[in-house]
């Protein structure tokens, strides 16, 4: 799926703080240069550690592998993101292949950003993600107030993992203490065109958040119904004693 370099839309995320990198198509020419080994290694590192971006930046995940249109031999189904202080560079996992094999030359500002970004999984990396998330969330105070409203109305103050994600999205991760190998995720999303807030509910296996699946019975929901659904969804777990290994 093609998106122009440094555009504000991608397959998994879009918005004024988003910059697309490496969403190539065989029908569209792209800049080339001799591949640098250091850059290929850096892209490979971020691609292999993409689960950290999924969790820390609340990225939606597009399922299914993609085949390289240029050689039709390489497949990849992962996406990753590189957080800067106020921008998020969003890439398909194939970008390292494009650079190393097909001599794709990504934008200079992205190259600078990926070398400046701390290694995924480190404390500095998560702090960088937090600062970026705060930057986005501060632009949408309605998200913060809505998050507080959901938590107040459901009483779910324990066993939760919170993340403020890009795209004006708040993600509330609530672990089912009865079945700790699974998590349930409620994502609140701001429609930047209309200013409306919407919610989605879904499940993800524990430690495998990249396989997040949206529940079919919960399509896009209006702001007025999200809190009630969250409260009802987790009602069985409110007074259940947490297992010793639960967070």
Secondary structure as UniProt FT lines:
FT   TURN            5..6
FT   TURN            16..17
FT   STRAND          18..21
FT   TURN            26..27
FT   HELIX           37..48
FT   HELIX           50..56
FT   TURN            57..58
FT   STRAND          66..67
FT   TURN            69..71
FT   STRAND          75..76
FT   STRAND          79..83
FT   STRAND          88..92
FT   TURN            93..94
FT   HELIX           95..102
FT   HELIX           108..116
FT   TURN            120..121
FT   HELIX           123..138
FT   HELIX           141..154
FT   STRAND          160..165
FT   TURN            166..168
FT   STRAND          169..175
FT   TURN            177..178
FT   TURN            180..181
FT   STRAND          182..190
FT   TURN            192..194
FT   STRAND          197..205
FT   TURN            206..207
FT   HELIX           209..211
FT   STRAND          213..214
FT   TURN            216..217
FT   STRAND          221..222
FT   HELIX           223..233
FT   HELIX           235..237
FT   TURN            238..239
FT   TURN            244..245
//
